[in-house]
Amino acid sequence: DRTLHLRVAERVVVADGVVALRLAAPDGRPLPVWQPGCHLDVGLPSGRRRQYSLTGDPADRRGYRVAVRAVPG
């Protein structure tokens, strides 16, 4: 099982309708290594799943960074 339980550690508005989120482990432990092209499957409270591409520095294991665009409806 590769399920991770992460928290939103940082939220930054990067463009109109787009935020960058840094997701981190609640206990501060380093996250698994990733490389460009990797993505996360995020489970939402509605039961839906969304995929987000990882961005940022793969050497920074304090958190994963994703960009999320608001979609009406």
Predicted model as a PDB file, atoms N, CA, C, CB and O in Angstrom, pLDDT in the B-factor column:
MODEL        1                                                                  
ATOM      1  N   ASP A   1       0.851  -1.189   0.000  1.00 64.00           N  
ATOM      2  CA  ASP A   1       0.000   0.000   0.000  1.00 64.00           C  
ATOM      3  C   ASP A   1       0.886   1.237   0.000  1.00 64.00           C  
ATOM      4  CB  ASP A   1      -0.963   0.006   1.228  1.00 64.00           C  
ATOM      5  O   ASP A   1       1.755   1.388   0.859  1.00 64.00           O  
ATOM      6  N   ARG A   2       0.664   2.113  -0.959  1.00 85.00           N  
ATOM      7  CA  ARG A   2       1.465   3.336  -1.059  1.00 85.00           C  
ATOM      8  C   ARG A   2       0.651   4.564  -0.688  1.00 85.00           C  
ATOM      9  CB  ARG A   2       2.024   3.492  -2.471  1.00 85.00           C  
ATOM     10  O   ARG A   2       0.947   5.668  -1.143  1.00 85.00           O  
ATOM     11  N   THR A   3      -0.372   4.378   0.138  1.00 90.00           N  
ATOM     12  CA  THR A   3      -1.201   5.488   0.558  1.00 90.00           C  
ATOM     13  C   THR A   3      -0.451   6.349   1.571  1.00 90.00           C  
ATOM     14  CB  THR A   3      -2.521   4.981   1.149  1.00 90.00           C  
ATOM     15  O   THR A   3       0.110   5.842   2.542  1.00 90.00           O  
ATOM     16  N   LEU A   4      -0.452   7.655   1.329  1.00 92.00           N  
ATOM     17  CA  LEU A   4       0.141   8.611   2.258  1.00 92.00           C  
ATOM     18  C   LEU A   4      -0.965   9.508   2.787  1.00 92.00           C  
ATOM     19  CB  LEU A   4       1.268   9.451   1.573  1.00 92.00           C  
ATOM     20  O   LEU A   4      -1.840   9.928   2.029  1.00 92.00           O  
ATOM     21  N   HIS A   5      -0.935   9.800   4.058  1.00 93.00           N  
ATOM     22  CA  HIS A   5      -1.864  10.749   4.646  1.00 93.00           C  
ATOM     23  C   HIS A   5      -1.079  12.035   4.864  1.00 93.00           C  
ATOM     24  CB  HIS A   5      -2.497  10.207   5.993  1.00 93.00           C  
ATOM     25  O   HIS A   5      -0.209  12.108   5.731  1.00 93.00           O  
ATOM     26  N   LEU A   6      -1.402  13.053   4.058  1.00 94.00           N  
ATOM     27  CA  LEU A   6      -0.655  14.305   4.075  1.00 94.00           C  
ATOM     28  C   LEU A   6      -1.566  15.448   4.491  1.00 94.00           C  
ATOM     29  CB  LEU A   6      -0.029  14.588   2.698  1.00 94.00           C  
ATOM     30  O   LEU A   6      -2.790  15.335   4.434  1.00 94.00           O  
ATOM     31  N   ARG A   7      -0.957  16.545   4.908  1.00 95.00           N  
ATOM     32  CA  ARG A   7      -1.706  17.749   5.256  1.00 95.00           C  
ATOM     33  C   ARG A   7      -1.251  18.888   4.349  1.00 95.00           C  
ATOM     34  CB  ARG A   7      -1.511  18.121   6.762  1.00 95.00           C  
ATOM     35  O   ARG A   7      -0.136  18.868   3.828  1.00 95.00           O  
ATOM     36  N   VAL A   8      -2.108  19.868   4.167  1.00 95.00           N  
ATOM     37  CA  VAL A   8      -1.724  21.057   3.406  1.00 95.00           C  
ATOM     38  C   VAL A   8      -0.874  21.921   4.332  1.00 95.00           C  
ATOM     39  CB  VAL A   8      -2.989  21.850   2.870  1.00 95.00           C  
ATOM     40  O   VAL A   8      -1.376  22.488   5.302  1.00 95.00           O  
ATOM     41  N   ALA A   9       0.416  22.014   4.023  1.00 96.00           N  
ATOM     42  CA  ALA A   9       1.350  22.771   4.852  1.00 96.00           C  
ATOM     43  C   ALA A   9       1.478  24.212   4.380  1.00 96.00           C  
ATOM     44  CB  ALA A   9       2.717  22.102   4.850  1.00 96.00           C  
ATOM     45  O   ALA A   9       1.873  25.089   5.148  1.00 96.00           O  
ATOM     46  N   GLU A  10       1.143  24.459   3.108  1.00 96.00           N  
ATOM     47  CA  GLU A  10       1.263  25.809   2.561  1.00 96.00           C  
ATOM     48  C   GLU A  10       0.329  25.939   1.370  1.00 96.00           C  
ATOM     49  CB  GLU A  10       2.732  26.124   2.150  1.00 96.00           C  
ATOM     50  O   GLU A  10       0.145  24.993   0.604  1.00 96.00           O  
ATOM     51  N   ARG A  11      -0.257  27.114   1.220  1.00 95.00           N  
ATOM     52  CA  ARG A  11      -1.153  27.425   0.100  1.00 95.00           C  
ATOM     53  C   ARG A  11      -0.774  28.802  -0.416  1.00 95.00           C  
ATOM     54  CB  ARG A  11      -2.673  27.373   0.530  1.00 95.00           C  
ATOM     55  O   ARG A  11      -0.805  29.778   0.334  1.00 95.00           O  
ATOM     56  N   VAL A  12      -0.412  28.888  -1.711  1.00 95.00           N  
ATOM     57  CA  VAL A  12       0.004  30.150  -2.312  1.00 95.00           C  
ATOM     58  C   VAL A  12      -0.763  30.346  -3.612  1.00 95.00           C  
ATOM     59  CB  VAL A  12       1.542  30.176  -2.561  1.00 95.00           C  
ATOM     60  O   VAL A  12      -0.789  29.453  -4.459  1.00 95.00           O  
ATOM     61  N   VAL A  13      -1.390  31.513  -3.777  1.00 95.00           N  
ATOM     62  CA  VAL A  13      -2.050  31.848  -5.042  1.00 95.00           C  
ATOM     63  C   VAL A  13      -0.950  32.192  -6.043  1.00 95.00           C  
ATOM     64  CB  VAL A  13      -3.078  33.048  -4.873  1.00 95.00           C  
ATOM     65  O   VAL A  13      -0.151  33.098  -5.808  1.00 95.00           O  
ATOM     66  N   VAL A  14      -0.911  31.465  -7.162  1.00 94.00           N  
ATOM     67  CA  VAL A  14       0.143  31.688  -8.155  1.00 94.00           C  
ATOM     68  C   VAL A  14      -0.382  32.323  -9.434  1.00 94.00           C  
ATOM     69  CB  VAL A  14       0.824  30.382  -8.486  1.00 94.00           C  
ATOM     70  O   VAL A  14       0.412  32.812 -10.238  1.00 94.00           O  
ATOM     71  N   ALA A  15      -1.675  32.330  -9.646  1.00 94.00           N  
ATOM     72  CA  ALA A  15      -2.311  32.953 -10.807  1.00 94.00           C  
ATOM     73  C   ALA A  15      -3.804  33.034 -10.517  1.00 94.00           C  
ATOM     74  CB  ALA A  15      -2.024  32.146 -12.136  1.00 94.00           C  
ATOM     75  O   ALA A  15      -4.286  32.469  -9.535  1.00 94.00           O  
ATOM     76  N   ASP A  16      -4.521  33.728 -11.364  1.00 94.00           N  
ATOM     77  CA  ASP A  16      -5.961  33.841 -11.185  1.00 94.00           C  
ATOM     78  C   ASP A  16      -6.593  32.452 -11.257  1.00 94.00           C  
ATOM     79  CB  ASP A  16      -6.578  34.782 -12.252  1.00 94.00           C  
ATOM     80  O   ASP A  16      -6.552  31.804 -12.303  1.00 94.00           O  
ATOM     81  N   GLY A  17      -7.176  31.996 -10.152  1.00 93.00           N  
ATOM     82  CA  GLY A  17      -7.825  30.691 -10.111  1.00 93.00           C  
ATOM     83  C   GLY A  17      -6.892  29.513  -9.940  1.00 93.00           C  
ATOM     84  O   GLY A  17      -7.321  28.368 -10.078  1.00 93.00           O  
ATOM     85  N   VAL A  18      -5.612  29.763  -9.640  1.00 95.00           N  
ATOM     86  CA  VAL A  18      -4.635  28.676  -9.474  1.00 95.00           C  
ATOM     87  C   VAL A  18      -3.894  28.858  -8.157  1.00 95.00           C  
ATOM     88  CB  VAL A  18      -3.629  28.640 -10.666  1.00 95.00           C  
ATOM     89  O   VAL A  18      -3.395  29.943  -7.856  1.00 95.00           O  
ATOM     90  N   VAL A  19      -3.828  27.782  -7.375  1.00 95.00           N  
ATOM     91  CA  VAL A  19      -3.045  27.803  -6.139  1.00 95.00           C  
ATOM     92  C   VAL A  19      -2.005  26.690  -6.179  1.00 95.00           C  
ATOM     93  CB  VAL A  19      -3.963  27.649  -4.894  1.00 95.00           C  
ATOM     94  O   VAL A  19      -2.221  25.633  -6.772  1.00 95.00           O  
ATOM     95  N   ALA A  20      -0.882  26.953  -5.538  1.00 95.00           N  
ATOM     96  CA  ALA A  20       0.137  25.925  -5.335  1.00 95.00           C  
ATOM     97  C   ALA A  20      -0.019  25.442  -3.903  1.00 95.00           C  
ATOM     98  CB  ALA A  20       1.600  26.470  -5.613  1.00 95.00           C  
ATOM     99  O   ALA A  20      -0.104  26.245  -2.974  1.00 95.00           O  
ATOM    100  N   LEU A  21      -0.055  24.140  -3.730  1.00 95.00           N  
ATOM    101  CA  LEU A  21      -0.157  23.540  -2.402  1.00 95.00           C  
ATOM    102  C   LEU A  21       1.105  22.753  -2.108  1.00 95.00           C  
ATOM    103  CB  LEU A  21      -1.404  22.631  -2.296  1.00 95.00           C  
ATOM    104  O   LEU A  21       1.616  22.034  -2.967  1.00 95.00           O  
ATOM    105  N   ARG A  22       1.606  22.894  -0.883  1.00 96.00           N  
ATOM    106  CA  ARG A  22       2.682  22.021  -0.420  1.00 96.00           C  
ATOM    107  C   ARG A  22       2.055  21.055   0.560  1.00 96.00           C  
ATOM    108  CB  ARG A  22       3.870  22.831   0.238  1.00 96.00           C  
ATOM    109  O   ARG A  22       1.498  21.458   1.582  1.00 96.00           O  
ATOM    110  N   LEU A  23       2.150  19.773   0.238  1.00 96.00           N  
ATOM    111  CA  LEU A  23       1.581  18.709   1.061  1.00 96.00           C  
ATOM    112  C   LEU A  23       2.710  18.050   1.834  1.00 96.00           C  
ATOM    113  CB  LEU A  23       0.813  17.662   0.192  1.00 96.00           C  
ATOM    114  O   LEU A  23       3.734  17.687   1.257  1.00 96.00           O  
ATOM    115  N   ALA A  24       2.526  17.897   3.132  1.00 97.00           N  
ATOM    116  CA  ALA A  24       3.580  17.349   3.988  1.00 97.00           C  
ATOM    117  C   ALA A  24       3.009  16.283   4.911  1.00 97.00           C  
ATOM    118  CB  ALA A  24       4.251  18.465   4.811  1.00 97.00           C  
ATOM    119  O   ALA A  24       1.803  16.227   5.153  1.00 97.00           O  
ATOM    120  N   ALA A  25       3.892  15.447   5.417  1.00 96.00           N  
ATOM    121  CA  ALA A  25       3.498  14.435   6.396  1.00 96.00           C  
ATOM    122  C   ALA A  25       3.172  15.138   7.710  1.00 96.00           C  
ATOM    123  CB  ALA A  25       4.626  13.364   6.594  1.00 96.00           C  
ATOM    124  O   ALA A  25       3.901  16.042   8.119  1.00 96.00           O  
ATOM    125  N   PRO A  26       2.089  14.739   8.381  1.00 95.00           N  
ATOM    126  CA  PRO A  26       1.712  15.378   9.651  1.00 95.00           C  
ATOM    127  C   PRO A  26       2.813  15.325  10.711  1.00 95.00           C  
ATOM    128  CB  PRO A  26       0.468  14.722  10.198  1.00 95.00           C  
ATOM    129  O   PRO A  26       2.920  16.229  11.540  1.00 95.00           O  
ATOM    130  N   ASP A  27       3.624  14.280  10.688  1.00 95.00           N  
ATOM    131  CA  ASP A  27       4.685  14.138  11.694  1.00 95.00           C  
ATOM    132  C   ASP A  27       6.020  14.714  11.227  1.00 95.00           C  
ATOM    133  CB  ASP A  27       4.865  12.673  12.051  1.00 95.00           C  
ATOM    134  O   ASP A  27       7.019  14.600  11.937  1.00 95.00           O  
ATOM    135  N   GLY A  28       6.054  15.329  10.047  1.00 93.00           N  
ATOM    136  CA  GLY A  28       7.265  15.974   9.548  1.00 93.00           C  
ATOM    137  C   GLY A  28       8.287  15.040   8.937  1.00 93.00           C  
ATOM    138  O   GLY A  28       9.372  15.477   8.555  1.00 93.00           O  
ATOM    139  N   ARG A  29       7.960  13.755   8.836  1.00 95.00           N  
ATOM    140  CA  ARG A  29       8.944  12.816   8.278  1.00 95.00           C  
ATOM    141  C   ARG A  29       9.179  13.108   6.789  1.00 95.00           C  
ATOM    142  CB  ARG A  29       8.465  11.347   8.469  1.00 95.00           C  
ATOM    143  O   ARG A  29       8.289  13.635   6.121  1.00 95.00           O  
ATOM    144  N   PRO A  30      10.352  12.778   6.268  1.00 96.00           N  
ATOM    145  CA  PRO A  30      10.628  12.972   4.840  1.00 96.00           C  
ATOM    146  C   PRO A  30       9.701  12.096   3.987  1.00 96.00           C  
ATOM    147  CB  PRO A  30      12.112  12.647   4.525  1.00 96.00           C  
ATOM    148  O   PRO A  30       9.369  10.970   4.358  1.00 96.00           O  
ATOM    149  N   LEU A  31       9.301  12.633   2.859  1.00 96.00           N  
ATOM    150  CA  LEU A  31       8.430  11.898   1.946  1.00 96.00           C  
ATOM    151  C   LEU A  31       9.257  11.066   0.974  1.00 96.00           C  
ATOM    152  CB  LEU A  31       7.515  12.865   1.175  1.00 96.00           C  
ATOM    153  O   LEU A  31      10.441  11.341   0.782  1.00 96.00           O  
ATOM    154  N   PRO A  32       8.650  10.049   0.359  1.00 95.00           N  
ATOM    155  CA  PRO A  32       9.380   9.234  -0.606  1.00 95.00           C  
ATOM    156  C   PRO A  32       9.939  10.065  -1.760  1.00 95.00           C  
ATOM    157  CB  PRO A  32       8.477   8.144  -1.149  1.00 95.00           C  
ATOM    158  O   PRO A  32       9.381  11.097  -2.133  1.00 95.00           O  
ATOM    159  N   VAL A  33      11.026   9.601  -2.299  1.00 94.00           N  
ATOM    160  CA  VAL A  33      11.690  10.246  -3.433  1.00 94.00           C  
ATOM    161  C   VAL A  33      10.755  10.234  -4.644  1.00 94.00           C  
ATOM    162  CB  VAL A  33      13.038   9.534  -3.770  1.00 94.00           C  
ATOM    163  O   VAL A  33      10.000   9.283  -4.850  1.00 94.00           O  
ATOM    164  N   TRP A  34      10.818  11.298  -5.436  1.00 95.00           N  
ATOM    165  CA  TRP A  34      10.049  11.359  -6.682  1.00 95.00           C  
ATOM    166  C   TRP A  34      10.942  11.942  -7.764  1.00 95.00           C  
ATOM    167  CB  TRP A  34       8.745  12.211  -6.512  1.00 95.00           C  
ATOM    168  O   TRP A  34      12.015  12.477  -7.484  1.00 95.00           O  
ATOM    169  N   GLN A  35      10.484  11.831  -8.994  1.00 94.00           N  
ATOM    170  CA  GLN A  35      11.241  12.385 -10.116  1.00 94.00           C  
ATOM    171  C   GLN A  35      10.278  13.110 -11.058  1.00 94.00           C  
ATOM    172  CB  GLN A  35      12.021  11.264 -10.874  1.00 94.00           C  
ATOM    173  O   GLN A  35       9.074  12.854 -11.022  1.00 94.00           O  
ATOM    174  N   PRO A  36      10.796  14.018 -11.909  1.00 92.00           N  
ATOM    175  CA  PRO A  36       9.917  14.725 -12.838  1.00 92.00           C  
ATOM    176  C   PRO A  36       9.044  13.744 -13.629  1.00 92.00           C  
ATOM    177  CB  PRO A  36      10.748  15.589 -13.801  1.00 92.00           C  
ATOM    178  O   PRO A  36       9.503  12.685 -14.057  1.00 92.00           O  
ATOM    179  N   GLY A  37       7.786  14.122 -13.808  1.00 93.00           N  
ATOM    180  CA  GLY A  37       6.821  13.268 -14.494  1.00 93.00           C  
ATOM    181  C   GLY A  37       5.932  12.487 -13.537  1.00 93.00           C  
ATOM    182  O   GLY A  37       4.940  11.894 -13.961  1.00 93.00           O  
ATOM    183  N   CYS A  38       6.273  12.478 -12.250  1.00 95.00           N  
ATOM    184  CA  CYS A  38       5.458  11.763 -11.261  1.00 95.00           C  
ATOM    185  C   CYS A  38       4.223  12.586 -10.894  1.00 95.00           C  
ATOM    186  CB  CYS A  38       6.290  11.450  -9.992  1.00 95.00           C  
ATOM    187  O   CYS A  38       4.186  13.803 -11.075  1.00 95.00           O  
ATOM    188  N   HIS A  39       3.233  11.895 -10.383  1.00 94.00           N  
ATOM    189  CA  HIS A  39       2.003  12.561  -9.968  1.00 94.00           C  
ATOM    190  C   HIS A  39       1.451  11.896  -8.709  1.00 94.00           C  
ATOM    191  CB  HIS A  39       0.955  12.530 -11.104  1.00 94.00           C  
ATOM    192  O   HIS A  39       1.874  10.809  -8.314  1.00 94.00           O  
ATOM    193  N   LEU A  40       0.491  12.587  -8.093  1.00 94.00           N  
ATOM    194  CA  LEU A  40      -0.217  12.064  -6.931  1.00 94.00           C  
ATOM    195  C   LEU A  40      -1.675  11.832  -7.296  1.00 94.00           C  
ATOM    196  CB  LEU A  40      -0.098  13.030  -5.725  1.00 94.00           C  
ATOM    197  O   LEU A  40      -2.272  12.622  -8.027  1.00 94.00           O  
ATOM    198  N   ASP A  41      -2.236  10.766  -6.794  1.00 94.00           N  
ATOM    199  CA  ASP A  41      -3.680  10.567  -6.845  1.00 94.00           C  
ATOM    200  C   ASP A  41      -4.212  11.061  -5.506  1.00 94.00           C  
ATOM    201  CB  ASP A  41      -4.073   9.044  -7.121  1.00 94.00           C  
ATOM    202  O   ASP A  41      -3.816  10.560  -4.454  1.00 94.00           O  
ATOM    203  N   VAL A  42      -5.102  12.034  -5.543  1.00 91.00           N  
ATOM    204  CA  VAL A  42      -5.638  12.634  -4.325  1.00 91.00           C  
ATOM    205  C   VAL A  42      -7.092  12.207  -4.150  1.00 91.00           C  
ATOM    206  CB  VAL A  42      -5.520  14.184  -4.369  1.00 91.00           C  
ATOM    207  O   VAL A  42      -7.922  12.417  -5.034  1.00 91.00           O  
ATOM    208  N   GLY A  43      -7.388  11.611  -3.007  1.00 89.00           N  
ATOM    209  CA  GLY A  43      -8.756  11.235  -2.681  1.00 89.00           C  
ATOM    210  C   GLY A  43      -9.472  12.416  -2.056  1.00 89.00           C  
ATOM    211  O   GLY A  43      -8.986  12.995  -1.084  1.00 89.00           O  
ATOM    212  N   LEU A  44     -10.623  12.777  -2.605  1.00 85.00           N  
ATOM    213  CA  LEU A  44     -11.394  13.919  -2.123  1.00 85.00           C  
ATOM    214  C   LEU A  44     -12.519  13.458  -1.203  1.00 85.00           C  
ATOM    215  CB  LEU A  44     -11.966  14.720  -3.302  1.00 85.00           C  
ATOM    216  O   LEU A  44     -12.932  12.300  -1.268  1.00 85.00           O  
ATOM    217  N   PRO A  45     -13.018  14.348  -0.348  1.00 86.00           N  
ATOM    218  CA  PRO A  45     -14.112  13.972   0.555  1.00 86.00           C  
ATOM    219  C   PRO A  45     -15.345  13.442  -0.176  1.00 86.00           C  
ATOM    220  CB  PRO A  45     -14.505  15.159   1.396  1.00 86.00           C  
ATOM    221  O   PRO A  45     -16.104  12.653   0.386  1.00 86.00           O  
ATOM    222  N   SER A  46     -15.550  13.870  -1.426  1.00 91.00           N  
ATOM    223  CA  SER A  46     -16.707  13.415  -2.203  1.00 91.00           C  
ATOM    224  C   SER A  46     -16.561  11.965  -2.658  1.00 91.00           C  
ATOM    225  CB  SER A  46     -16.908  14.313  -3.415  1.00 91.00           C  
ATOM    226  O   SER A  46     -17.515  11.369  -3.158  1.00 91.00           O  
ATOM    227  N   GLY A  47     -15.356  11.394  -2.482  1.00 92.00           N  
ATOM    228  CA  GLY A  47     -15.089  10.044  -2.966  1.00 92.00           C  
ATOM    229  C   GLY A  47     -14.398  10.029  -4.320  1.00 92.00           C  
ATOM    230  O   GLY A  47     -13.898   8.993  -4.759  1.00 92.00           O  
ATOM    231  N   ARG A  48     -14.370  11.190  -4.985  1.00 92.00           N  
ATOM    232  CA  ARG A  48     -13.673  11.280  -6.273  1.00 92.00           C  
ATOM    233  C   ARG A  48     -12.169  11.287  -6.051  1.00 92.00           C  
ATOM    234  CB  ARG A  48     -14.108  12.547  -7.050  1.00 92.00           C  
ATOM    235  O   ARG A  48     -11.681  11.574  -4.958  1.00 92.00           O  
ATOM    236  N   ARG A  49     -11.447  10.962  -7.121  1.00 93.00           N  
ATOM    237  CA  ARG A  49      -9.992  10.999  -7.100  1.00 93.00           C  
ATOM    238  C   ARG A  49      -9.529  11.933  -8.203  1.00 93.00           C  
ATOM    239  CB  ARG A  49      -9.382   9.574  -7.275  1.00 93.00           C  
ATOM    240  O   ARG A  49     -10.106  11.952  -9.290  1.00 93.00           O  
ATOM    241  N   ARG A  50      -8.501  12.697  -7.931  1.00 92.00           N  
ATOM    242  CA  ARG A  50      -7.907  13.600  -8.908  1.00 92.00           C  
ATOM    243  C   ARG A  50      -6.410  13.335  -8.953  1.00 92.00           C  
ATOM    244  CB  ARG A  50      -8.203  15.092  -8.558  1.00 92.00           C  
ATOM    245  O   ARG A  50      -5.801  12.972  -7.947  1.00 92.00           O  
ATOM    246  N   GLN A  51      -5.833  13.518 -10.114  1.00 95.00           N  
ATOM    247  CA  GLN A  51      -4.387  13.361 -10.263  1.00 95.00           C  
ATOM    248  C   GLN A  51      -3.748  14.729 -10.445  1.00 95.00           C  
ATOM    249  CB  GLN A  51      -4.045  12.433 -11.460  1.00 95.00           C  
ATOM    250  O   GLN A  51      -4.243  15.566 -11.201  1.00 95.00           O  
ATOM    251  N   TYR A  52      -2.635  14.945  -9.738  1.00 95.00           N  
ATOM    252  CA  TYR A  52      -1.896  16.193  -9.819  1.00 95.00           C  
ATOM    253  C   TYR A  52      -0.424  15.886 -10.068  1.00 95.00           C  
ATOM    254  CB  TYR A  52      -2.077  17.030  -8.527  1.00 95.00           C  
ATOM    255  O   TYR A  52       0.154  15.014  -9.420  1.00 95.00           O  
ATOM    256  N   SER A  53       0.177  16.608 -11.011  1.00 96.00           N  
ATOM    257  CA  SER A  53       1.602  16.453 -11.296  1.00 96.00           C  
ATOM    258  C   SER A  53       2.408  17.112 -10.185  1.00 96.00           C  
ATOM    259  CB  SER A  53       1.966  17.066 -12.679  1.00 96.00           C  
ATOM    260  O   SER A  53       2.080  18.205  -9.723  1.00 96.00           O  
ATOM    261  N   LEU A  54       3.464  16.430  -9.766  1.00 96.00           N  
ATOM    262  CA  LEU A  54       4.367  17.000  -8.777  1.00 96.00           C  
ATOM    263  C   LEU A  54       5.242  18.046  -9.455  1.00 96.00           C  
ATOM    264  CB  LEU A  54       5.235  15.898  -8.108  1.00 96.00           C  
ATOM    265  O   LEU A  54       5.706  17.849 -10.578  1.00 96.00           O  
ATOM    266  N   THR A  55       5.463  19.164  -8.757  1.00 94.00           N  
ATOM    267  CA  THR A  55       6.308  20.232  -9.275  1.00 94.00           C  
ATOM    268  C   THR A  55       7.332  20.597  -8.207  1.00 94.00           C  
ATOM    269  CB  THR A  55       5.459  21.476  -9.690  1.00 94.00           C  
ATOM    270  O   THR A  55       7.224  20.169  -7.058  1.00 94.00           O  
ATOM    271  N   GLY A  56       8.305  21.377  -8.588  1.00 91.00           N  
ATOM    272  CA  GLY A  56       9.287  21.840  -7.617  1.00 91.00           C  
ATOM    273  C   GLY A  56      10.555  21.011  -7.640  1.00 91.00           C  
ATOM    274  O   GLY A  56      10.879  20.371  -8.640  1.00 91.00           O  
ATOM    275  N   ASP A  57      11.261  21.032  -6.534  1.00 93.00           N  
ATOM    276  CA  ASP A  57      12.566  20.396  -6.399  1.00 93.00           C  
ATOM    277  C   ASP A  57      12.418  18.973  -5.865  1.00 93.00           C  
ATOM    278  CB  ASP A  57      13.472  21.222  -5.473  1.00 93.00           C  
ATOM    279  O   ASP A  57      12.004  18.791  -4.720  1.00 93.00           O  
ATOM    280  N   PRO A  58      12.748  17.954  -6.672  1.00 94.00           N  
ATOM    281  CA  PRO A  58      12.626  16.575  -6.198  1.00 94.00           C  
ATOM    282  C   PRO A  58      13.532  16.263  -4.992  1.00 94.00           C  
ATOM    283  CB  PRO A  58      12.950  15.624  -7.330  1.00 94.00           C  
ATOM    284  O   PRO A  58      13.283  15.303  -4.263  1.00 94.00           O  
ATOM    285  N   ALA A  59      14.569  17.067  -4.787  1.00 94.00           N  
ATOM    286  CA  ALA A  59      15.468  16.833  -3.652  1.00 94.00           C  
ATOM    287  C   ALA A  59      14.867  17.312  -2.330  1.00 94.00           C  
ATOM    288  CB  ALA A  59      16.801  17.531  -3.892  1.00 94.00           C  
ATOM    289  O   ALA A  59      15.341  16.921  -1.264  1.00 94.00           O  
ATOM    290  N   ASP A  60      13.831  18.152  -2.385  1.00 94.00           N  
ATOM    291  CA  ASP A  60      13.176  18.653  -1.175  1.00 94.00           C  
ATOM    292  C   ASP A  60      12.122  17.642  -0.735  1.00 94.00           C  
ATOM    293  CB  ASP A  60      12.533  20.059  -1.420  1.00 94.00           C  
ATOM    294  O   ASP A  60      11.018  17.606  -1.278  1.00 94.00           O  
ATOM    295  N   ARG A  61      12.471  16.830   0.245  1.00 95.00           N  
ATOM    296  CA  ARG A  61      11.580  15.757   0.688  1.00 95.00           C  
ATOM    297  C   ARG A  61      10.718  16.158   1.876  1.00 95.00           C  
ATOM    298  CB  ARG A  61      12.387  14.536   1.045  1.00 95.00           C  
ATOM    299  O   ARG A  61      10.074  15.309   2.493  1.00 95.00           O  
ATOM    300  N   ARG A  62      10.701  17.474   2.207  1.00 95.00           N  
ATOM    301  CA  ARG A  62       9.843  17.962   3.293  1.00 95.00           C  
ATOM    302  C   ARG A  62       8.388  18.018   2.875  1.00 95.00           C  
ATOM    303  CB  ARG A  62      10.296  19.339   3.750  1.00 95.00           C  
ATOM    304  O   ARG A  62       7.501  18.042   3.728  1.00 95.00           O  
ATOM    305  N   GLY A  63       8.126  18.039   1.566  1.00 96.00           N  
ATOM    306  CA  GLY A  63       6.747  18.114   1.091  1.00 96.00           C  
ATOM    307  C   GLY A  63       6.680  17.975  -0.405  1.00 96.00           C  
ATOM    308  O   GLY A  63       7.675  18.155  -1.109  1.00 96.00           O  
ATOM    309  N   TYR A  64       5.489  17.651  -0.890  1.00 96.00           N  
ATOM    310  CA  TYR A  64       5.229  17.594  -2.322  1.00 96.00           C  
ATOM    311  C   TYR A  64       4.495  18.859  -2.712  1.00 96.00           C  
ATOM    312  CB  TYR A  64       4.411  16.323  -2.708  1.00 96.00           C  
ATOM    313  O   TYR A  64       3.651  19.345  -1.959  1.00 96.00           O  
ATOM    314  N   ARG A  65       4.807  19.401  -3.885  1.00 96.00           N  
ATOM    315  CA  ARG A  65       4.151  20.619  -4.366  1.00 96.00           C  
ATOM    316  C   ARG A  65       3.323  20.279  -5.593  1.00 96.00           C  
ATOM    317  CB  ARG A  65       5.193  21.733  -4.693  1.00 96.00           C  
ATOM    318  O   ARG A  65       3.804  19.619  -6.515  1.00 96.00           O  
ATOM    319  N   VAL A  66       2.070  20.734  -5.600  1.00 96.00           N  
ATOM    320  CA  VAL A  66       1.178  20.567  -6.740  1.00 96.00           C  
ATOM    321  C   VAL A  66       0.495  21.896  -7.013  1.00 96.00           C  
ATOM    322  CB  VAL A  66       0.130  19.441  -6.483  1.00 96.00           C  
ATOM    323  O   VAL A  66       0.346  22.717  -6.108  1.00 96.00           O  
ATOM    324  N   ALA A  67       0.079  22.113  -8.255  1.00 95.00           N  
ATOM    325  CA  ALA A  67      -0.703  23.289  -8.612  1.00 95.00           C  
ATOM    326  C   ALA A  67      -2.133  22.821  -8.891  1.00 95.00           C  
ATOM    327  CB  ALA A  67      -0.085  24.039  -9.857  1.00 95.00           C  
ATOM    328  O   ALA A  67      -2.350  21.806  -9.552  1.00 95.00           O  
ATOM    329  N   VAL A  68      -3.103  23.581  -8.374  1.00 93.00           N  
ATOM    330  CA  VAL A  68      -4.505  23.217  -8.502  1.00 93.00           C  
ATOM    331  C   VAL A  68      -5.267  24.401  -9.097  1.00 93.00           C  
ATOM    332  CB  VAL A  68      -5.105  22.799  -7.124  1.00 93.00           C  
ATOM    333  O   VAL A  68      -5.183  25.527  -8.606  1.00 93.00           O  
ATOM    334  N   ARG A  69      -6.003  24.119 -10.156  1.00 93.00           N  
ATOM    335  CA  ARG A  69      -6.815  25.155 -10.808  1.00 93.00           C  
ATOM    336  C   ARG A  69      -8.260  24.958 -10.405  1.00 93.00           C  
ATOM    337  CB  ARG A  69      -6.664  25.111 -12.360  1.00 93.00           C  
ATOM    338  O   ARG A  69      -8.779  23.843 -10.443  1.00 93.00           O  
ATOM    339  N   ALA A  70      -8.908  26.046 -10.020  1.00 85.00           N  
ATOM    340  CA  ALA A  70     -10.330  25.997  -9.668  1.00 85.00           C  
ATOM    341  C   ALA A  70     -11.149  25.841 -10.936  1.00 85.00           C  
ATOM    342  CB  ALA A  70     -10.764  27.273  -8.889  1.00 85.00           C  
ATOM    343  O   ALA A  70     -10.964  26.585 -11.898  1.00 85.00           O  
ATOM    344  N   VAL A  71     -12.048  24.879 -10.936  1.00 81.00           N  
ATOM    345  CA  VAL A  71     -12.928  24.649 -12.071  1.00 81.00           C  
ATOM    346  C   VAL A  71     -14.369  24.859 -11.591  1.00 81.00           C  
ATOM    347  CB  VAL A  71     -12.725  23.206 -12.675  1.00 81.00           C  
ATOM    348  O   VAL A  71     -14.829  24.161 -10.688  1.00 81.00           O  
ATOM    349  N   PRO A  72     -15.082  25.823 -12.194  1.00 75.00           N  
ATOM    350  CA  PRO A  72     -16.468  26.061 -11.753  1.00 75.00           C  
ATOM    351  C   PRO A  72     -17.317  24.785 -11.840  1.00 75.00           C  
ATOM    352  CB  PRO A  72     -17.113  27.175 -12.603  1.00 75.00           C  
ATOM    353  O   PRO A  72     -17.208  24.004 -12.785  1.00 75.00           O  
ATOM    354  N   GLY A  73     -18.165  24.604 -10.821  1.00 65.00           N  
ATOM    355  CA  GLY A  73     -19.081  23.463 -10.819  1.00 65.00           C  
ATOM    356  C   GLY A  73     -18.410  22.201 -10.424  1.00 65.00           C  
ATOM    357  O   GLY A  73     -19.050  21.150 -10.375  1.00 65.00           O  
TER     358      GLY A  73                                                      
ENDMDL                                                                          
END                                                                             
